[in-house]
Amino acid sequence: MKRKKHTPEQIIDKLNQIQALVAEGHTQAQAAQKVGITENTFYRWKNTYSGMGKAEAKRLKELERENARLKKLVANLSLDNDILKEVLEGKY
């Protein structure tokens, strides 16, 4: 099954819709199903985005992307550093 990619704004909207449905008397599982997500997805999103506004959620995603990019750069630089050390020691 193809996975959908939701933006942080869409996730916050869906969580708010679920809260409104629960306030009307639906269970969380029923509310999640009406919104079009699984109960597990609801709990995962709730743990990640609970209490956040749309701007905060968007910033979180930007920081996660930047962190991944920086980790990749550090890994590449460490590899280059190791290669240069081996060349200087004559182990090539």
C-alpha positions, 0 to 999 in steps of 0.5 A, a space after each residue: 500500500 502506498 504511503 501518504 506524506 502529510 505536511 505538519 500543517 495537515 497533521 495538526 489539522 487532523 489531530 484537531 479534527 480527532 479532538 473535536 470528534 472525541 469531544 462529540 462522543 466518538 472513541 479515539 479509534 473511531 475518530 481516527 478512522 473517520 479522519 482517514 488514519 490508523 489508530 497507531 498513526 494517531 498515537 504516533 502523531 499525538 506523541 510528536 505533535 501534541 500541543 504544537 501549533 502549525 508554525 512550530 510543527 513546520 519548524 520541527 520538520 525543517 530542523 529535522 531535515 537540517 540535522 540529517 543534512 549535517 549528520 551526512 556532512 560530518 560522516 563524509 568529512 570523517 571518512 575523508 579525514 580517515 583516508 587522508 590519515 591512511 595516506 599520510 601513514 603510507 598504508 595505501 
